[in-house]
Amino acid sequence: MIGCLWKSSMRRFRLALVLLLAVNPPHLLPQESRPQPASLWTWFGNCADKSYMRLEVLLRGKVIHRSSFPVCPITDLSQEVGGQQKTVAFSFKGGHVFQGEYHTAMTQTIEGNIWQAGTDPGAILFGVSFSSQNQILLNTIHVAKPRSQSTSEIDRGLIVSTSPIGRE
């Protein structure tokens, strides 16, 4: 009789242990340290750890826009410069065929706009668009890395390049 009670108690103990491990394994297993995520970034911010980036837009090897701006590391998306959206605008003469479809005349003025579309760990996502008076010619994203050079050919012969620079 005692043997049956002991076997029954052991079964209940094993069942309780299995349920405990299934429901709450992280507390019973050794903890591994999690790697720290890469920094999030925002541009045109005002911070103590301010860095600067250079932005160049080239068309067939010729610089059509060059600028620089401050970038700041942020700890969460609420610090992103969303409410005070900053746009870098520039223009140049046409003569380029955008996306192999939208022909522009040399006499046309093409407007370019670049804005912060978002942030990912270790990168700023820049929205890049080009338009003529009546038409959007190209709308895309360039992934800029504040700590290294990043180059995107966003259309045939049209390149966006960003790189870190020293303090201005």
Buried (B, 14 or more C-beta within 10 A) or exposed (E): EEEEEEEEEEEEEEEEEEEEEEEEEEEEEEEEEEEEEEBBBBBBBEEEEEBBBBBBBBBEEEEBBEEBBBBBBBEEEEBBBEEEEEEBEBEBBBBBBBBEEBEBEEEBEBBBBBBBBBBEEBBBBBBBBBBBEEEEBBEBBBBBBBBEEBEBEBBEEBBBBBBBEEEE
